[in-house]
Amino acid sequence: MRAEIISIGTELLLGQVVNSNAAFISRELAALGIEVYHHVTVGDNADRLTEAVQAAEKRADLIVLSGGLGPTEDDITKQTIAKYLNVDLLLHEETEDRIITYHKNSDFEMPENNQLQALILAESIPLKNDTGLAVGMILEREDHQYVLLPGPPDELHPMVENHLKDELIKRLLDEQVLVSRVLRFFGITEAQLAKKIEPIVKAQTNPTVAVYANEGEITVRITARAKTEEEGNRCIDEIESLILEPLTDYFFGYGEKRLAEAVRDLLIEQGLTITAAESLTGGAFLSSITADVSAGSVFEGGIVTYSTEKKQKVLNISAETIENFGVVSPECAIEMAENSRKMFKADIGVGLTGVAGPGSLEDQIPGTVYIGLSYKEDPPFAKRFHFGYKRNKNRQLAVLNAHDMVRRLILGKPVKND
C-alpha cells in the first residue's frame, strides 16, 4: 500500500511551526509496512487543499491529512473533504458529550463553534482523541482511504498509536497480527549503526527494521507480521540476535526507556548510590537522576559549581590543579568526581567540566568536555570528549555520555581513559 501525507496549516508554510507530525506519521506507517511516497504541505485554503487531495489520489491508496480539525475559521479540513467527496458531516455524540463535559468541569463558557470539533464524515469510523477535543476519522471510498488527524502533536501521536494503527491493521493484515519491539542504543551514530546492520535490513521484508535518532539516542524498531503474537515474537527474536551481535556494546534497553532511566535501574539493581559535581551542565545530570520517584534510593545529594572560586571553596579542588591544568581538564574532572563522592559518601561520583560555548575558555574550544568517574576505592579517571559548537547540544551530550560511562562502569564494560 502506498501512502501520502498532507499537512494543513499556513503556520507550517511560514515556518512558525516545525512539521514534526509528518516525520512521526511516516515512521508509524513504515512500521506497518506502508510506504510513504510523498509529503505535501498546504495552507489553510480550501481550493489548494482540494488540489492536493486530487493529486494524492493519483499517487497513493492511503491519504493522511493532519491539521485543520479545530473550531476556528481557518480549520477547514473536514468541510473541504466533505465537499470534495460529496459526503455529509454528522455530529459524533460521544465527542460532543466530551466537549460539553470539559467546559462544564473547567467553568469555561463553551463557544458555539466548539461543536465543530465533534463533526465527522458520514460513514467514517471515528478515531478517539485521548488528549484533546477534536475527533479524528478514517473513511474508505472506492480505492482510497482518507485519514483525518488533529494538528497538535500531543493529540495526533496518541490518536495514531492508540487508535489509527489498530484500524489500519484490521484493514491491511486480515487475520494476521502485528508485533513490534524497540531496541535502544547509545554511543554510536545513526549512520554508523545503520551501516553495521545494513545487510540485515536489506535482507528483510518481514520483520521490517527501521532506524532513527532520538535526542542523541538511537532507536531500532523491529516489526513482524504473523498469525499469532507468539510467532511474531519468535521472528523478532531471530532478527534481534543478529542486530545485537555487532551492537551489544551500545545496547542499553527496550521500549521507551531512556538512557538515564536504564542507568537508574542498574543503580537500584546493584544497590549503588551516585552523586555528581557539575559545572558546564548546570545540574542537568543530577536532574535526570532525580526525575523518578525511585531516585531517593540511589541519590542523596550533589553539587553544581560554576565559578573557579566555588570549585576551590566548596568542592576543595586544589589550587595546584587549577593553576597547573585549569578547570577544563581531566585533572579537575577527576577531583570533582572524587571529592563529591567522598562529600556525599556515595559509591559513584561523576565530575563534569568543559566549555559549553559559544566562546572558548582556557584556550579550549567550545564542545571540549571532560567527564570524571570515581568508583569506591578504584583509581578515579576522566574521559575527554569534543562535541561541537552548539551550547545546549553540548550540555545534553555531556549528560548522556556521563550516563553511558556510569552504565559501562556498572556492567564492567571498558571505559576509555584520558
N, C-alpha and C positions, 0 to 999 in steps of 0.2 A: 504494500500500500504506500502511495506517495502522499505527502502532506505539504501544506503551505501555511505559513503563519502570517497573519495580517495584524499588525499592531496599530491601534487607532488612538490618536491624540496629537493635537498641534504642539503640545509641550514637548513631545518627543522630537518633532522636526526642528524645533527651535533650540534643542539641546538643553532645555531646562530640566529634563528628567532623562536619566540613562535608561535605555531599554533593556533591563536585565530579564524581563519576562520571556522574551523570545529565546534567549540562551537556555533558560530553565526549561521551557516547554520542549525545545529541541532535544535536550538531554533525556527528558522523561519519555518522549516518543521514541527516541533511538533505543532506549532500554526495552521497549515493546516490539522492536523490530520494524518500526515505521520510519521510513526515510523522509527527512525534510529537505525539499529541493530549493525552496525559496523563502526568504524573509522579505516582507513588504511593510512599509510604514506609510500611513496616510494621516492627514489632519482631520479635524472634525468637520468634514464636508461630505454630505450625502452622495453627491454625484461622483466624487473621486473614490469614495468607498465602494460604490456600485461598480465602477470601472475595475477596481482592484479585485472584487469578487468574481467578476466576469472573466478576468484574465486568469485567476487562480483555478477556476473550473476547467480550463483547458489544459492545466498542468498537473492537477492534483485530485485525489479522491477525497482526502480529508482536509477541510479548510477550518483552521482555528483562528478565531478573532478574539483579541484581548483588548479590553478598554471600552469605554462608552456605554456602560450599563447603569450609570448612576441617575440621579434625579434632576440634573441641571440641563439647561438648554443645549449645551454642547455634547451631551450624552445621546448620540444619535444612532448607535449601532443597531439596537433592536428594531427601531422604527424603520431604518433603512433596509435591513434584511427582510423584514416582514413585507414591505412594499415590493421589494425586488422579487421575492419568492411567491408573492401573492397569497400570503397566509395571514390569518388574524392574530392579534395579540390578546391573550387571555390572562385573567388575574389568577395567580397562583396563591391559593388561600393560605397555605402554610407560611409562605414568606410574608404575606400581608399581616398575618397574626403576629409574626416575629417583629415586624416593623412597628406595629401598634404597641406591642408589649414593651419594646425597647424605649419608646418615647414616654410611655406611662411611668416606667421604672426610673427613668432619668429626669423626670419632671420637665422635659423639653416639649415645647409645643410642636406638633407634627405638621410640617408644611404639606399642603395637599399633593404637591408633585412628588412627594417621597414614595407614594404608592406606585410610581412608575417603575421602581426597582423590583416590584412583585409581578410585573408582566412577563409572560413567556410566549414564545411562538406556539401556535396551535399545533398539536400532535408531537411537540418536542418532549424530551424527557428532562425534567428539571435537575440541576446539579446544586446541591445544598451549599450555601455559603456559611461555613462554620465560624468565621471571624468577622463577617460584615453583614450587610443587609441585601445587597443586590444578588438575585438568584442567577445562576448560570444555566446553560441548557445545551442539549445536543439534539439535532434534528436530521433525520435521514430523508432525502428527497432524490428519487431516481438513483443515479450513480454516485451521488455525493453525500457526504456527511458534513454538517456545519456545526461547529462548537463555538459557543459564545461564553467568554470568561470575563470576570471583572478586571479592572486595570491595576488596583493596588496590589503589590506583590504579597503582602501579608494576608490577602484574601484569595489571590489566584493560586498560590502554592498549595495550601491545604485543600482547595477545591480540586486541583489536579490530582494530588496524591491520594486523597481520601474518597473521591467520587468519580472523576473522569476516567482514571486508569481502569477502575473496575468495569466501567461501562464499555470502554474500548476492548478490554479483554473478552467480555461477553460477545462482542460483535466480531472480533478478529480470530479468536482462538478456539471457537466451537466448544468441544468438550475438554480442551486442554487447560492446564493451569500455568501460571507464570510465577517463577520463583527467582528472587534476586538476593544477592549478597554483596555488601560493600566492604572493601578492604581499605585500610588507611596506612599511608606511608609518609615518612619524613626523612630528610637528609639527602634527597635526590631530586633533580629537577623533573618536570613533566616530560620534557624531551628525552632525557636520559632513561627514565623509566619506560617510556613508550618504545624506545629503541631496544631495550633489553627483552621486552616481551613481544616485539613485532612479529616474529614467526608464529607465536601462539595466536595472536589476534587475527592474522591473515588466514590462518588455517581454520578458523571457527566461523560457523554460521549459527550454530546452536550448541552451547550457550554463546551469547554475544558478550564482548568485553569492551567497556568504554572507560577511557582515562580522562580525568580532568583535575585541574588545580583548584584549591580552595584555601585562600589566605595563607599561603606558604606550605600547606599540607597537600598531599596528592591522594586522590581517591580513585580506586578502580572498582567499577561496578560490573559484576558478572550476573547475567540474566539468562535463565533457561526456560524453554517451553517443554512441558512434559505432560503425561497423562495423569500423574499424581505428584503431590508435593515431595514425597519421598524420592521418587525417580528424579525429579528436578534437582534436589539437593545432592544426589549421587553424581549427577552430571557436573554440578558446580564444584563438588569436592575434587574431581579429577582435574579440572582446569585450575582451581586454586592451588593445588600442589605444584603444578607446572609453573605458575606465576611466582609463587613464593621461593622456588628453588634459587633463582638468581637475585631475589629481592629480600630474602629473610632478614638481612641486617637492617633494613629500613622499615620493616613492617612493625606497626605498634598496636593495631586493634581493628575492630569491626564496627560497622554501622555508623551512627552519628557521633560516636565518642571522639572528642578532640584529643590532641597530644597531652595537654595539661591534665585532662581527666584520666587518661591512661597512666600518667606518672603518679597522680594522687592515689589511684587504685593500687599501684605497685607499692607505694609507701605504706599504705594500710595493710596490704597482704604481708609485707615483710616486717611490720611493726617498727618502721623507721620514722624519725622526725626530721624536719628540714627547716632551714631558715635561709635568709639571704641578706646581703648588703648590696644595695643598688645605687648606681649613680646615673648613667645615661637613661636607664629605663624608668626611673622615677616612681618605682613601686608597682610597675605593671606585672612583674614576675610574681611578687607577693600577692597581688590582687588575683591573678589567675589561680594560685594555690588555694585561696580562701573563697573561691566562687561557689563552693558547695558546702552544705551544712556539715559534711563529714570532715572538713578541714581541721576541726579542733583536735582530732586525734593525731594529726601529723605536724601541727604547726602551733607554736606558742607566741612567736613574735619575730619581727625582722626590723630592718633599719634602712632608711633612704638618706644618703649624704651626697649632696651635690658639690658643695664647696670643698676646696683643699683643707681649709681650716677645720671644718667639721669632720672630715675624714681622719684628721690627726686627733682632735679632741674627743670625738665620740667613739670612733672605731679604733683608735690607738694605732693608726697607720704610722709607721716610724718616719721620722724626719729624714733619715738616711735614704729610705726607699723613695720618697718623693723627690729629694734633692738629686739622687743618682739616676733614677729611672723615670720619674714623673708619675702623674696619676693615671695616665693612659699607658699602662704597661702590664706585662704578665706578673711582675713582682707585686704591683699594687693589687691586682685582681686576686692573687693568692692570699695576700694579707687580709683583704676584705672578706674572703671566704672563710679563712681560718679564724679570724678574730670574731666574726659574727657567730660562727658555730660554737665557739667557746663561751661567748657572751650569753647565748640562749640555751646552752647545754643541749644542742641538737646533734643528731647523728651525721647530718649532711649540711654543709654550709656552701652557699653559692655567692660568688662575687662578680658583679657586672660593672665594668667601666669601659669607657670608649668615647668616640666622637660621633654623636648622633647627626651633626650637621646643622645648618648648611656650611658653616665655617670650619676651618681647621683648628686644632688645639695641640700645643706642644709639638708642632711640626708634623702632626699626624693628620692624614686626610680624612674627610668625612666617611663614615662607614667602617672605620677601624674599631674593632671591638675585642676586648679581652674578657673571657669568662673563666673565673677561677672555681675550683672544686676542692672542698676539704671533706674527707670522709673518715670519721672516727680517728684512729691512730695512724692511718695510712699517710704517706707523704702527700701534701697538697700539690696541685699542679694547675696550670692555666692553658687555655687554647686560644689562639688568635683567629679572628675572622675579619674578612673585609666584604661588606655588603654592597654599598653604593652611595648615592648622594641624596637620597630621599630620607628626611629626618624620621618621620613616623614609621616608614617601612623598615628602617634600620633598627628602631626600637622594637618593632614587632618581631623581626627576625632574631634579634638578640634574645628575647624571651623564649621563642620557640627552640632555639639552639641550646639554651640553658636547660630547658626541659629534656631535650634529647640527650644531652650529656648526662643528666641525672638518670634517665632511663637506662642508658648504656652502663652506667656505673652499677646500678642495682642488679642488672641482668648479667654482669660480668663480661660485657662486650667491650671491645677495645675503644678507648677514647684517646685520640692523638694528643700528645703533649706538645707545647711550645717551649 
